[in-house]
Amino acid sequence: MITVHHLNNSRSQRVLWLLEELGLPYEIIRYERDPKTMLAPASLRAVHPLGKSPVITDGDLTLAESGAIIDYLIDRYGAGRMAPPAGTPARLRYTYWLHYAEGSAMSPLLLQLVFNKIETAPMPYFIKPIAKGISSKVKSSFIEPQIRQHLDYLEGELGKSEWFAGNEFTGADIQLSFVVEAAEARGGLDTSRPKLMAYLKRIHARPAYKRAIKRGGEYSLLS
């Protein structure tokens, strides 16, 4: 039995989604973020040394990292589904998107989250204007232009096919879903990029996505 060590409001939601798409049985062990720090609990370190989610166990295997988990589940249980055939140009494109999501696209979105928290964090009143000024400058000069560049790139790529790796829905779309949802939540994604917004509607309408949300519980990127 596959076990998903599932942290609320995290990337592990897309692992649940993939398992629903593949129709695989699985169980969930739930972990809650610290309400003050928003970090994962220390108990996750008993599963994996980094103490982060997602992590799955499958028999004697313990595996972390969203992309590695998606790759493993599709290779082992996909039976030809959810990924283009090996050795094809479509497979190379699929692999690219699988790595791009966390390797490039999430970095500026994570920085945006961190600098937003700096602006609202408790601090002495005489420091707050300085901190907010530095944060605002970093966001406007570096972070926000980077996010716009990635969103323009993603919008253009979706102009080539219905899904990111081609005209078939694949694990790459599951991997990129968190990026696009995070961009809508805090990265300025709106109707000015209609293809990305239509992509969000398509993934949110999938029955397996809805089942995963129901099983996974709170997922604040959708609120």
C-alpha positions in Angstrom: 0.0 0.0 0.0 1.3 3.5 -0.9 1.3 5.9 2.0 1.4 9.7 1.4 2.8 11.7 4.3 0.6 14.7 3.6 1.2 18.2 4.9 -1.8 20.6 4.8 -1.5 23.4 2.2 1.5 21.9 0.5 2.9 20.3 -2.7 1.8 16.9 -1.5 -1.7 17.7 -2.7 -0.6 17.0 -6.2 0.7 13.6 -5.2 -2.8 12.7 -4.0 -4.2 14.0 -7.3 -1.8 11.8 -9.3 -2.8 8.8 -7.3 -6.5 9.5 -8.0 -5.8 9.9 -11.7 -4.0 6.5 -11.7 -6.8 4.9 -9.7 -4.3 3.6 -7.1 -5.3 2.7 -3.5 -3.4 4.7 -1.0 -3.5 5.9 2.6 -2.8 9.3 4.1 -0.9 10.2 7.2 -1.6 13.8 8.0 0.7 16.5 9.4 -0.3 20.0 10.3 1.9 23.1 9.9 2.8 25.1 12.9 0.3 28.0 12.9 3.0 30.6 13.8 5.9 29.5 11.7 3.9 27.6 9.0 6.7 25.0 9.0 6.1 21.3 8.9 6.2 19.5 12.3 9.3 17.8 13.5 7.6 14.4 13.3 8.1 14.4 9.5 11.8 14.0 10.1 11.1 10.5 11.4 10.0 9.7 7.8 12.6 11.7 5.9 15.6 13.6 7.3 14.6 16.9 5.7 11.2 16.8 7.4 9.4 18.1 4.4 6.3 17.0 2.4 5.6 15.3 0.0 7.0 12.0 1.1 5.6 8.6 0.1 6.4 5.2 1.3 5.7 2.2 -0.9 6.8 -1.1 0.7 10.5 -0.6 1.7 10.9 2.5 -0.4 10.7 6.1 1.1 10.8 8.8 -1.6 10.7 12.6 -1.3 10.5 15.4 -3.9 7.4 16.0 -6.0 9.1 15.4 -9.4 10.8 12.2 -8.3 7.5 10.9 -6.8 5.5 11.7 -9.9 8.2 10.0 -12.1 8.3 6.9 -9.9 4.5 6.5 -9.7 4.0 6.9 -13.4 6.9 4.6 -14.3 5.8 1.9 -11.9 2.1 2.1 -12.0 1.1 4.2 -15.1 1.0 1.3 -17.6 1.7 3.7 -20.4 -0.6 6.5 -19.0 0.3 10.0 -17.9 3.6 10.3 -19.8 4.6 10.2 -23.5 6.6 7.1 -24.7 10.3 7.0 -23.8 12.7 8.2 -26.5 10.2 10.6 -28.2 10.4 14.4 -28.5 7.2 14.6 -26.4 8.9 12.7 -23.6 11.8 15.1 -23.6 9.3 18.0 -23.4 7.5 16.2 -20.6 10.7 15.7 -18.7 11.6 19.4 -19.2 8.4 20.6 -17.6 8.7 18.1 -14.8 12.0 19.7 -13.8 11.2 23.3 -14.8 8.3 23.6 -12.3 10.5 23.4 -9.2 13.9 24.1 -10.7 13.0 27.5 -12.2 9.4 28.6 -11.9 8.8 28.2 -8.1 11.9 30.2 -7.1 10.5 33.7 -7.6 7.1 32.7 -6.3 8.8 31.5 -3.1 10.8 34.7 -2.8 7.6 36.6 -3.2 6.0 34.7 -0.3 9.1 35.3 1.9 9.3 39.1 1.2 5.5 39.5 1.7 5.9 37.9 5.1 8.8 40.3 5.9 6.5 43.2 5.3 3.9 42.0 7.8 6.2 40.4 10.4 6.3 41.8 13.9 9.3 44.1 14.4 10.2 47.4 16.3 8.3 50.3 14.8 11.5 52.2 13.8 12.7 49.2 11.8 9.4 48.5 10.0 9.7 51.3 7.4 13.2 50.3 6.5 12.3 46.6 6.2 9.2 47.4 4.1 11.2 49.7 1.9 13.9 47.1 1.2 11.3 44.4 0.6 9.3 46.6 -1.8 12.5 47.5 -3.7 13.5 43.8 -4.1 10.1 42.8 -5.2 9.6 45.5 -7.8 13.2 45.4 -9.2 13.7 41.6 -9.2 11.0 39.3 -8.0 8.0 40.6 -9.8 9.7 41.0 -13.2 10.9 37.4 -12.8 7.4 36.2 -12.1 6.0 38.1 -15.1 8.7 36.6 -17.3 7.8 33.1 -16.3 4.1 33.7 -16.6 4.5 35.1 -20.1 6.6 32.1 -21.0 4.0 29.6 -19.7 1.2 31.5 -21.4 3.1 31.3 -24.7 3.8 27.6 -24.3 0.1 26.8 -23.7 -0.6 28.5 -27.0 1.2 25.6 -28.7 -1.0 22.8 -27.2 -3.8 22.1 -24.8 -1.5 20.7 -22.1 2.1 21.5 -21.3 3.7 18.4 -22.8 1.3 18.2 -25.8 -2.3 17.5 -26.4 -2.5 14.8 -23.8 -2.8 15.4 -20.0 0.4 14.1 -18.3 2.2 14.1 -15.0 3.9 17.3 -16.1 0.6 19.1 -15.8 0.2 17.8 -12.2 3.7 19.0 -11.4 3.1 22.5 -12.9 -0.4 22.8 -11.2 1.1 24.0 -7.9 3.1 26.7 -9.8 0.1 28.1 -11.6 -2.1 28.0 -8.5 0.6 29.8 -6.5 0.9 32.4 -9.3 -2.8 33.1 -9.1 -2.7 33.2 -5.3 0.2 35.6 -4.9 2.0 36.1 -8.2 -0.4 38.4 -10.1 -1.8 35.8 -12.5 -5.2 37.0 -13.7 -7.4 37.1 -16.8 -4.7 39.1 -18.7 -3.2 35.6 -19.3 -6.3 33.7 -20.5 -4.6 30.5 -21.5 -3.2 30.0 -18.0 -6.6 30.8 -16.4 -8.3 28.3 -18.8 -5.7 25.7 -17.8 -6.6 26.2 -14.1 -10.3 25.7 -14.9 -9.5 22.5 -16.8 -7.4 21.0 -14.0 -9.9 22.0 -11.3 -12.7 20.5 -13.3 -11.1 17.0 -13.4 -12.9 14.5 -11.3 -9.6 13.1 -9.9 -8.6 16.6 -8.8 -11.8 17.0 -7.0 -11.5 13.7 -5.3 -7.9 14.5 -4.2 -9.1 17.8 -2.7 -11.8 16.0 -0.8 -9.4 13.5 0.6 -6.5 15.9 1.2 -8.4 18.6 3.2 -7.5 22.2 3.6 -5.7 23.6 0.6 -5.5 27.4 1.0 -4.1 28.1 -2.5 -7.7 27.6 -3.7 -9.3 30.0 -1.2 
